[in-house]
Amino acid sequence: SSCMAQGKWMPFPTVSSAPEAWDSISDAAKLQIFAFIGFLEFYREVACEKHYMKGGKIGEFPAFDAKVIPGGALNYYDPFGKNKNMSAEQKERGLRKELNNGRLAMLGIFGFLSEAKIEGSVPALKGVISHYDGEFMAPLAKSILPSL
C-alpha cells in the first residue's frame, strides 16, 4: 500500500512494529500530527461553553460548525446522528463502557511497549512482539529544544 506525499505516491514503510513505523516518518510529518491534535484541543477550549474543570462536561467535544470549518465536517461522537435519541441512562452506560475501554486500551499498549523493550516481560506476548531498540519517549528524531 502507499500514500500521497509531496505530490507523488510513496510506499508505506515496511516495518515490523508501530514504533518503527513512527520512527520511519519524518519529523515534519510528526509535527503536522501534533499540530492537528493541538487544533482539536484548541477548538474544544474555545467552542465549549464551560471548561470541564469549571463545571463543563468531561469528554464533550463541540460539533463542527460550517461557519468555522469551511464546508463543515462530520462530528466526532455521532457523525451520522444515530445516537441523538438515546436516554440519559443509555448515555451514562455508554460513557462507562467508553471509559473502561480506554483504560483497557492503555493497559494493553503498555503491555506491548514493555514486551518490545524487555523481551519476556509479558509472557502472553513472548515471541509475538518484535524487539524495539528505539526510544518510546522521544517522539522526534532531533529535539526541538536547544541543547542545555
N, C-alpha and C positions, 0 to 999 in steps of 0.2 A: 504494500500500500504506500501511498505518497500524499504529499500536501503541497499547496501553493506557497512559495516563499520567494520574495524578491522578483515576482513576475514570472517565475518558471516553476515547473513541477519538480519537486525534490523527493527522494525516497525517505521514509521514516528510518531512523537509525535502527540497526539490528543489534539489539542488546538482550541480555538475559534477565534484567530486573528493572523495576521502576526507578530506583535511584540512579542506575546507569543511564537510563533514558533522560532523566533530568540533567545529569552531568553532560550529556551529549548536545544539548541545545545551547544556543549562545546566551551570553549574559543579557544582551539586548532583548531577546525573546522573553527571558525570565522577568526582566524589568517591565515588559508590557503586561505580563500576567499580574504582577504586583500592582501596577497602575490600575488595571481593570478592577481588581479586588478593592483597591483604595477608593475608586469611584463609587462602587456599590456601597461601601461603608459611609462615604460622604453623603451619597444620595439618601440613605436611610436616616442619617442625622438631620438633614435639612428638610426632608419631606414628612417626617412623622411629627404629630402634634406635640407629644411629650417624649422625652428621652426615657428609656427603660429604667434608668437609675433615679428618675424623678416621677415615678408613678405610671409610666407608659407600659405597654405590653411587651414582655420579653419575646423575642423572636419575630416580632411584627416587621414586615417589610412592605412599604407602601407600593401601591400599584404604579406602574409606569404610566405617565400621562403623555398623551400625544403632543401636548403643548411643550413639554420638557424634552422628550425624546423624539426627534424627527421621525415621522412615520409610525410612532407608537412602538410598543413591544409587548410580548406576552408577559404576563405576570408570573412570578416565580412560584408562588404557593399553589395557585389554582389557575393555570393558564387557559383552560377551556371552560371555567366556571361550573364545574360539576359538583363542587362541594359547597356552593353558596347556601344551600338549604339545609345544611346539617344542624342538628340540635346542639345546644350548649354542651350536653352530656357527650355526644358523639365527638365534638371538637376536643373536649377535655381528654377523652380516651385516646384520640388520635395524637394529641400532644404528648401524652405519656409514652405512647408507643415510639414516637419520633425521638424523644429524649433518650429512651432506653436503647434504641437502635444506634443512635450517635455514640453513646457511651460504649456499647459493644464494639462498634467500628474502631473507636480509638484504642481499645484494648487489643483488638486484632492487629491493628497497624503496628503497635509497639511490639507485639509478638513477632511479626515479620521482620521488623527492624533489628530486634535482638538476635534472631536466628541468622540474619545476614551478616552481622558483625561478629557474633560469638557462636560458631557452629556447635550445634548440640544443646544450646541453651533452652530451646523449645523442642522437647523430644518429638512431638507430633509433626514438626516441620523438618526434622533432621533429614537431609538429603533432598528435600523438596525445594528449598530456597538456596540459590547460589550465594557464595561469599561475596561481600562487597567491601572493597578496600578504601572507598571514598569517605568523605566526611558528611554525615547527615545534617549537622548543624551549621554548615557553611553553604548557603544556597547559591552563592555566586562564586565563580572561579577566582575572581580577584576582588578584594574588599573595596567597597566604595568609600570607606573611611580612610583618611590619611594615616599613615603608619605613625605610631607614637613612639 
